[in-house]
Amino acid sequence: MESFNSTLETIGGFVWGPFLLIPLLLGTGIVLTIRLRGIQLRKLFSALRLGLIDRKDDAGDGDVSQYQALAMALAATVGVGNIVGVATAISVGGPGALFWMWITGLIGMASKYSEAFLGVRFRTTDAAGEQAGGPQYYLERGLGNNFGKFLAVFFAVAATIASFGIGNMTQANAVATNLESSFNISPMFAGTVIFVLLGAVLLGGVQAIGKVAAAFVPMMIVLYVGGGLWVLVMNASSIPEALALIFTDAFTGTAAAGGFLGSGILLALQMGVARGIFSNESGMGSGAIAAAAATTTHPVRQGLVSMTQTFIDTIIVVSITGLAIVTTGVWKATGDDGLLISAGAMTSAAYEKGLPGEWGGYIVAISVVFFAFSTLLGWSYYGERSFERLVGRRGTTPYRWMFTFVAFVGATLPLEPVWNISDIANGLMALPNLIGLLLLSGLVARETKAYLDFDPALRASVDQVEDFLIGQGQEHLIQRPPAKYMNESPGDRIY
């Protein structure tokens, strides 16, 4: 088993290393940022208004509201990676890793926008009358050739595997482990509760997942972010020094200090990008699956809403964790044995330093439980839609039961090999999606420009938009029956 784990770690290190996914993720994000003229900065406030204030776009097709689709994506991404993943990046790569997580998030917003745009643009209606979309559809329908079909199937297989690993067993295990260590609740009991609650939600389908996520996600984020802000207020005098350290170490590396072993620039970059993507999933394509279910009148509108998920996840939640760790100094603290405290305990230690009594540890423990359970909900939908792409609608109910049972297993067993397999599956999801995003970037840029040139404030009514586009000979931008997409020959307009 040790040899098997070592092999998996080697493979995962290559997939997420500096010669494959890191340059591809950053490169794709930069290309999309340029082609979309920095849409993540130009339209950030409009996007936040659409997602968090307007919240719905009732005149379009879809199964859940724009806000519910955003909540589903946040449920899947605001998870253990925001707590343990950030601590891991800093403990290995130094404070500079946080800077590269920010860069990854800002660039990744363009990737997230493009994924969501394509998810809505090429979505279809399944046998149950529900909207289905994501890379497993837009890679085939957008590219319109056998290579696109290969990429779509490849993504669907990798996403299905990842849903049982990083989206299921590891999350259930995190819930059970934290409940046992913090409240002495047995893993068997925790697994049973997860089985019952998860099964009750999943049997209700995408509408139930959307409603639960819409109510659940704001509560858990406010709890965790509120605790983190309190820590930062208590350590306000250390924030300028912490920010200076983060920016400096991003380009110089961290020298050894105390129990910290020190890191180089490449290690800070690698850990920042890898943990950043692990946290916000920009470029992986998963968020497009949730976006495709949204009720929206145009792909641009949902693309903007979806890109706010990366902003909330990385620029807000990740920043709170990272700054709490750096300002309190726990990133280089040692235990009684003289060794650095583990990444798993680092965030708890930071919160305990800033909050009275044992409140800090409790908030982190409860947040891990909330974040992990919400990730279970979000990834159940991603995996279901990917599995459906492979076997058809008949696979939906068996998948839901299997997903629920596997969560119970994950809560009660040690999972080191599962973490390694999950990392590899995540990387293999990203590869076909990033290739597709580059090939379809021209389509995304052109249709985005056409829509924003007409409605830069994103306030036009559906009828106004449709009348304008028809008058301009751009009726292909209007949402149409899925069969229309299948009859198109998109090759002439992709490049």
C-alpha positions as MATLAB code, in Angstrom:
seq = 'MESFNSTLETIGGFVWGPFLLIPLLLGTGIVLTIRLRGIQLRKLFSALRLGLIDRKDDAGDGDVSQYQALAMALAATVGVGNIVGVATAISVGGPGALFWMWITGLIGMASKYSEAFLGVRFRTTDAAGEQAGGPQYYLERGLGNNFGKFLAVFFAVAATIASFGIGNMTQANAVATNLESSFNISPMFAGTVIFVLLGAVLLGGVQAIGKVAAAFVPMMIVLYVGGGLWVLVMNASSIPEALALIFTDAFTGTAAAGGFLGSGILLALQMGVARGIFSNESGMGSGAIAAAAATTTHPVRQGLVSMTQTFIDTIIVVSITGLAIVTTGVWKATGDDGLLISAGAMTSAAYEKGLPGEWGGYIVAISVVFFAFSTLLGWSYYGERSFERLVGRRGTTPYRWMFTFVAFVGATLPLEPVWNISDIANGLMALPNLIGLLLLSGLVARETKAYLDFDPALRASVDQVEDFLIGQGQEHLIQRPPAKYMNESPGDRIY';
ca = [
       0.000    0.000    0.000;
       2.845    2.382    0.808;
       4.369    1.772   -2.625;
       0.964    2.337   -4.260;
       0.511    5.641   -2.430;
       4.009    6.701   -3.404;
       3.240    6.004   -7.079;
      -0.001    7.982   -6.867;
       1.833   10.906   -5.268;
       4.397   10.863   -8.087;
       1.683   10.910  -10.744;
      -0.237   13.637   -8.929;
       2.937   15.683   -8.547;
       3.492   15.570  -12.305;
      -0.145   16.367  -13.198;
      -0.206   19.346  -10.824;
       3.451   20.220  -11.358;
       5.161   23.126  -13.118;
       5.297   21.373  -16.502;
       1.641   20.516  -17.095;
      -1.382   21.965  -15.305;
       0.183   25.044  -13.711;
       1.296   26.667  -17.011;
      -1.855   25.443  -18.789;
      -4.177   26.853  -16.115;
      -2.389   30.180  -15.900;
      -1.916   30.407  -19.658;
      -5.567   29.694  -20.411;
      -6.690   32.230  -17.831;
      -4.375   34.883  -19.284;
      -5.559   34.205  -22.861;
      -9.198   34.453  -21.810;
      -8.541   37.586  -19.760;
      -6.987   39.260  -22.798;
      -9.648   38.108  -25.277;
     -12.464   39.147  -22.929;
     -10.706   42.474  -22.204;
     -10.484   41.916  -18.469;
     -14.169   41.177  -18.017;
     -13.579   40.029  -14.434;
     -12.558   43.587  -13.505;
     -14.750   45.575  -15.915;
     -17.973   43.813  -14.974;
     -17.342   42.686  -11.397;
     -19.900   45.010   -9.799;
     -22.544   44.200  -12.427;
     -21.863   40.508  -11.851;
     -22.205   40.839   -8.072;
     -25.458   42.747   -8.541;
     -26.882   40.090  -10.841;
     -25.925   37.220   -8.547;
     -26.498   38.645   -5.075;
     -29.096   41.416   -5.502;
     -31.200   40.660   -8.600;
     -30.705   36.922   -7.917;
     -32.997   35.644  -10.679;
     -33.760   36.004  -14.384;
     -37.229   34.465  -14.589;
     -37.901   34.888  -18.295;
     -35.321   32.343  -19.428;
     -35.178   28.561  -19.392;
     -33.687   26.637  -16.477;
     -34.314   24.537  -13.388;
     -32.988   26.809  -10.608;
     -32.515   30.561  -10.186;
     -29.241   32.306  -10.989;
     -28.570   32.686   -7.283;
     -29.315   29.014   -6.567;
     -26.916   27.984   -9.333;
     -24.291   30.262   -7.787;
     -25.004   28.772   -4.348;
     -24.601   25.242   -5.746;
     -21.223   26.179   -7.232;
     -20.171   27.843   -3.978;
     -21.343   24.787   -2.047;
     -18.977   22.638   -4.102;
     -15.990   24.994   -3.966;
     -16.114   26.709   -0.573;
     -14.935   23.624    1.232;
     -12.118   22.092    3.214;
      -9.661   23.588    0.719;
     -10.518   27.045    2.057;
      -9.424   25.966    5.541;
      -6.857   23.178    5.264;
      -5.813   23.851    1.650;
      -4.765   27.427    2.366;
      -2.853   26.335    5.463;
      -1.120   23.605    3.440;
      -0.067   26.089    0.764;
       1.425   28.472    3.358;
       3.058   25.729    5.448;
       4.866   24.347    2.378;
       5.271   27.379    0.124;
       5.441   30.150    2.703;
       3.246   33.277    2.925;
       4.051   34.088   -0.715;
       1.822   31.186   -1.753;
      -1.186   33.305   -0.747;
      -0.220   35.938   -3.339;
      -0.225   33.297   -6.075;
      -3.598   32.041   -4.849;
      -4.913   35.583   -5.354;
      -3.413   35.779   -8.850;
      -4.865   32.375   -9.699;
      -8.265   33.546   -8.475;
      -8.243   36.814  -10.444;
      -7.124   35.135  -13.662;
      -9.394   32.177  -12.969;
     -12.451   34.434  -12.955;
     -12.108   34.717  -16.741;
     -11.929   30.933  -17.008;
     -14.957   30.539  -14.743;
     -16.906   33.077  -16.817;
     -16.064   31.246  -20.042;
     -16.991   27.840  -18.634;
     -20.363   29.081  -17.420;
     -21.020   30.908  -20.700;
     -20.379   27.740  -22.674;
     -22.334   25.633  -20.189;
     -25.465   27.700  -20.892;
     -24.699   28.290  -24.587;
     -24.565   24.589  -25.416;
     -26.832   23.067  -22.781;
     -29.487   20.570  -23.739;
     -32.740   19.243  -22.268;
     -32.565   15.702  -20.907;
     -35.233   12.993  -20.922;
     -36.747   14.356  -17.706;
     -37.104   17.862  -19.157;
     -34.225   19.298  -17.094;
     -31.345   21.388  -18.383;
     -28.037   19.532  -18.742;
     -24.741   21.144  -19.604;
     -21.069   21.470  -18.814;
     -17.806   20.436  -20.489;
     -19.226   16.959  -21.109;
     -21.622   18.665  -23.540;
     -20.007   21.879  -24.768;
     -16.717   20.234  -25.710;
     -18.560   17.963  -28.151;
     -21.199   20.397  -29.361;
     -18.966   23.447  -29.496;
     -16.028   21.841  -31.270;
     -18.349   19.747  -33.450;
     -15.877   16.968  -34.270;
     -14.590   13.625  -32.999;
     -11.828   15.306  -31.020;
     -14.454   17.316  -29.182;
     -16.439   14.166  -28.475;
     -13.315   12.469  -27.104;
     -12.612   15.418  -24.816;
     -16.233   15.437  -23.617;
     -16.232   11.739  -22.722;
     -12.783   12.029  -21.131;
     -14.061   14.850  -18.932;
     -17.218   12.941  -17.987;
     -15.218    9.889  -16.883;
     -12.732   11.951  -14.852;
     -15.508   14.025  -13.259;
     -17.446   10.913  -12.261;
     -14.358    9.444  -10.584;
     -13.552   12.769   -8.898;
     -17.102   13.087   -7.581;
     -16.669    9.934   -5.496;
     -13.229   11.014   -4.300;
     -12.659   14.714   -3.710;
     -16.400   15.405   -3.832;
     -17.526   12.589   -1.562;
     -15.321   10.272    0.518;
     -12.761   12.886    1.510;
     -15.483   15.355    2.483;
     -17.460   12.818    4.520;
     -14.231   11.798    6.229;
     -13.476   15.435    7.086;
     -16.932   15.780    8.676;
     -16.554   12.587   10.727;
     -12.961   13.332   11.793;
     -13.801   16.837   12.993;
     -16.920   15.745   14.856;
     -14.910   13.021   16.590;
     -11.949   15.225   17.560;
     -14.004   18.260   18.586;
     -17.172   16.766   20.053;
     -16.285   13.075   20.605;
     -18.965   11.890   18.159;
     -18.229    8.436   16.726;
     -17.522    8.189   12.961;
     -20.180    5.474   12.635;
     -22.859    7.802   14.031;
     -21.595   10.706   11.919;
     -21.639    8.516    8.808;
     -25.211    7.459    9.506;
     -26.361   11.073    9.904;
     -24.571   12.043    6.676;
     -26.229    9.121    4.886;
     -29.715   10.176    6.007;
     -29.347   13.928    5.413;
     -27.538   13.590    2.096;
     -29.986   10.992    0.808;
     -32.976   13.157    1.750;
     -31.614   16.092   -0.246;
     -30.390   14.139   -3.273;
     -33.646   12.300   -3.806;
     -35.248   15.707   -4.341;
     -33.058   16.350   -7.377;
     -31.487   19.585   -8.570;
     -34.308   21.786   -7.206;
     -33.787   20.406   -3.676;
     -30.007   20.811   -3.935;
     -30.449   24.394   -5.146;
     -32.846   25.323   -2.331;
     -30.716   23.762    0.406;
     -27.514   25.331   -0.970;
     -29.188   28.758   -1.249;
     -30.090   28.662    2.455;
     -27.032   26.793    3.723;
     -24.116   28.478    1.947;
     -24.605   32.091    3.170;
     -24.928   30.866    6.749;
     -21.700   28.875    6.700;
     -19.708   31.612    4.941;
     -20.908   34.305    7.353;
     -19.967   32.109   10.349;
     -16.450   31.419    9.088;
     -15.719   34.849    7.606;
     -17.157   36.562   10.685;
     -14.800   34.621   12.941;
     -11.877   35.398   10.654;
     -12.637   39.109   10.590;
     -12.670   39.111   14.388;
      -9.197   37.530   14.355;
      -7.962   40.209   11.940;
      -9.431   43.008   14.052;
      -7.623   41.620   17.090;
      -4.391   41.552   15.083;
      -4.976   44.709   13.021;
      -1.529   46.122   13.807;
       0.076   43.069   12.164;
      -1.837   43.324    8.861;
       0.528   45.782    7.059;
       3.541   43.652    7.959;
       1.707   40.494    6.892;
       0.779   41.971    3.509;
       4.364   43.117    2.941;
       5.595   39.621    3.801;
       3.106   37.986    1.422;
       4.081   40.190   -1.533;
       7.819   40.010   -0.836;
       7.936   36.251   -0.360;
       5.966   35.657   -3.551;
       9.075   36.769   -5.500;
      11.924   35.972   -3.137;
      10.890   32.869   -1.223;
      10.889   32.539    2.550;
      14.084   32.137    4.515;
      14.143   29.681    7.405;
      12.721   31.203   10.580;
      12.001   29.343   13.783;
      10.649   25.940   12.908;
       9.916   26.929    9.290;
      12.227   25.265    6.782;
      12.013   27.977    4.152;
      10.754   27.873    0.562;
      11.765   29.073   -2.880;
       9.831   31.117   -5.439;
       8.899   28.052   -7.508;
       7.518   26.230   -4.488;
       5.433   29.253   -3.458;
       4.117   29.534   -7.025;
       3.379   25.818   -7.331;
       1.583   25.569   -4.001;
      -0.335   28.796   -4.555;
      -1.620   27.792   -7.980;
      -2.359   24.162   -7.076;
      -4.186   24.987   -3.830;
      -5.895   27.972   -5.475;
      -7.385   25.819   -8.200;
      -8.239   23.139   -5.633;
     -10.183   25.798   -3.752;
     -12.031   27.683   -6.524;
     -12.023   25.049   -9.322;
     -11.610   27.680  -12.051;
     -10.586   25.912  -15.240;
     -11.755   22.505  -14.056;
     -15.160   22.914  -15.732;
     -17.222   21.735  -12.784;
     -18.875   25.113  -12.195;
     -20.285   25.064  -15.730;
     -22.463   22.089  -14.785;
     -24.246   24.139  -12.117;
     -24.439   27.198  -14.396;
     -26.205   25.164  -17.088;
     -29.121   24.525  -14.717;
     -29.726   28.245  -14.118;
     -32.785   30.095  -15.360;
     -31.265   32.811  -17.513;
     -32.022   34.742  -20.676;
     -28.477   34.751  -22.004;
     -25.167   32.923  -21.451;
     -23.371   36.213  -20.689;
     -25.595   36.918  -17.718;
     -25.007   33.534  -16.100;
     -21.316   33.671  -16.963;
     -21.008   36.887  -14.983;
     -22.935   35.466  -12.038;
     -20.790   32.340  -12.019;
     -17.484   34.198  -12.057;
     -18.427   35.849   -8.744;
     -18.100   32.387   -7.197;
     -14.327   32.503   -7.744;
     -14.207   36.035   -6.339;
     -16.088   35.022   -3.182;
     -14.140   31.795   -2.746;
     -10.607   33.074   -3.298;
     -10.533   36.829   -2.867;
     -12.752   36.756    0.233;
     -12.767   33.381    2.019;
      -9.223   32.271    1.135;
      -7.892   35.727    2.029;
      -9.523   35.571    5.459;
      -7.867   32.212    6.168;
      -4.460   33.207    4.838;
      -4.311   36.569    6.585;
      -5.447   35.021    9.876;
      -2.618   32.478    9.642;
       0.063   35.033    8.724;
      -0.974   37.854   11.090;
      -1.086   35.528   14.094;
       2.294   34.004   13.190;
       1.076   30.399   13.471;
       2.512   29.592   10.018;
       5.955   29.283   11.638;
       4.863   28.193   15.124;
       6.084   24.937   16.626;
       4.541   22.485   19.047;
       5.967   20.980   22.216;
       8.040   18.589   20.112;
       9.785   21.487   18.359;
       8.170   20.645   15.009;
       5.907   22.909   12.985;
       2.238   22.479   13.785;
       0.383   20.602   11.055;
      -1.533   22.372    8.298;
      -4.701   20.752    9.605;
      -4.257   22.449   12.992;
      -2.887   25.751   11.684;
      -6.189   27.514   10.935;
      -7.662   26.413   14.261;
      -4.588   27.783   16.039;
      -4.982   31.133   14.257;
      -8.664   31.420   15.176;
      -7.954   30.381   18.775;
      -5.393   33.197   19.058;
      -7.893   35.849   18.047;
     -11.165   34.632   19.559;
     -11.956   34.316   23.270;
     -11.913   30.979   25.085;
     -12.362   27.946   22.844;
     -14.609   29.747   20.357;
     -11.931   29.803   17.653;
     -11.482   26.043   17.611;
     -15.241   25.481   17.651;
     -15.873   27.858   14.755;
     -13.231   26.171   12.606;
     -14.476   22.681   13.515;
     -18.088   23.570   12.729;
     -17.035   25.348    9.531;
     -15.154   22.264    8.345;
     -18.323   20.210    8.889;
     -20.492   22.762    7.065;
     -18.013   23.292    4.226;
     -17.487   19.574    3.694;
     -21.208   18.741    3.720;
     -21.948   21.545    1.277;
     -19.225   20.183   -1.010;
     -20.969   16.810   -0.897;
     -24.156   18.468   -2.142;
     -22.507   20.394   -4.968;
     -20.376   17.526   -6.212;
     -23.280   15.088   -6.115;
     -24.867   17.138   -8.895;
     -21.626   17.436  -10.865;
     -21.054   13.703  -10.709;
     -24.664   12.872  -11.517;
     -24.648   15.001  -14.667;
     -21.296   13.566  -15.756;
     -22.480    9.993  -15.178;
     -25.698   10.755  -17.036;
     -23.629   11.885  -20.027;
     -22.034    8.426  -20.102;
     -25.038    6.137  -19.492;
     -28.142    8.275  -19.983;
     -30.893    9.418  -17.643;
     -31.432    5.859  -16.370;
     -28.195    6.206  -14.391;
     -29.437    9.128  -12.260;
     -31.202    7.238   -9.452;
     -28.540    4.503   -9.083;
     -25.869    7.217   -8.979;
     -27.650    9.088   -6.177;
     -27.947    5.936   -4.056;
     -24.314    4.972   -4.716;
     -23.102    8.501   -3.899;
     -25.003    8.449   -0.609;
     -23.659    5.019    0.364;
     -20.067    5.943   -0.532;
     -20.348    8.995    1.736;
     -21.152    6.663    4.642;
     -18.104    4.537    3.775;
     -15.890    7.620    3.540;
     -16.918    8.734    7.010;
     -15.777    5.487    8.602;
     -12.514    4.554    6.796;
      -8.966    6.018    6.468;
      -8.541    7.622    3.049;
      -4.936    8.418    2.134;
      -5.077    6.644   -1.275;
      -8.427    8.301   -2.020;
      -6.922   11.785   -1.572;
      -4.151   10.952   -4.037;
      -6.525    9.437   -6.609;
      -8.798   12.465   -6.218;
      -5.960   14.889   -6.950;
      -5.161   13.017  -10.160;
      -8.830   12.856  -11.224;
      -9.199   16.598  -10.617;
      -6.234   17.278  -12.849;
      -7.545   14.983  -15.570;
     -10.855   16.875  -15.463;
      -9.075   20.150  -16.053;
      -6.999   19.013  -19.048;
      -9.779   18.490  -21.641;
     -11.686   21.506  -20.357;
      -8.713   23.859  -20.676;
      -8.027   22.653  -24.208;
     -11.676   23.276  -25.080;
     -11.664   26.747  -23.509;
      -8.685   27.764  -25.643;
     -10.270   26.439  -28.848;
     -13.629   28.067  -28.093;
     -12.219   31.343  -26.760;
     -12.988   33.187  -30.019;
     -16.652   32.208  -29.839;
     -16.876   33.292  -26.195;
     -15.180   36.634  -26.882;
     -17.284   37.504  -29.951;
     -20.652   36.667  -28.464;
     -19.781   38.348  -25.175;
     -18.785   41.556  -26.976;
     -21.961   41.526  -29.081;
     -24.156   41.265  -26.010;
     -22.272   43.784  -23.854;
     -22.110   46.334  -26.693;
     -25.918   46.359  -26.653;
     -26.501   46.158  -22.900;
     -23.379   47.293  -21.007;
     -25.406   47.791  -17.802;
     -27.060   44.381  -18.139;
     -30.493   45.818  -17.452;
     -32.327   45.351  -20.756;
     -35.514   43.292  -20.827;
     -35.579   39.960  -22.610;
     -37.762   41.316  -25.433;
     -35.456   44.305  -25.953;
     -32.422   42.064  -26.172;
     -34.048   39.630  -28.585;
     -35.418   42.404  -30.854;
     -32.008   44.057  -30.995;
     -30.131   40.840  -31.764;
     -32.608   39.846  -34.490;
     -32.308   43.308  -36.015;
     -28.528   42.955  -36.034;
     -28.661   39.531  -37.648;
     -27.325   37.941  -34.441;
     -30.296   35.779  -33.546;
     -27.904   32.894  -32.906;
     -27.168   34.591  -29.565;
     -30.746   34.044  -28.397;
     -31.405   30.892  -26.370;
     -32.866   28.294  -28.720;
     -34.010   24.680  -28.635;
     -30.994   22.404  -28.088;
     -31.557   20.612  -31.398;
     -30.518   23.799  -33.167;
     -27.055   23.539  -31.731;
     -26.691   20.001  -32.987;
     -27.564   21.127  -36.525;
     -24.978   23.892  -36.537;
     -21.555   23.518  -38.052;
     -19.606   25.680  -35.612;
     -16.163   25.236  -37.103;
     -16.337   28.449  -39.139;
     -17.108   30.642  -36.148;
     -14.940   29.156  -33.411;
     -11.630   30.513  -34.550;
];
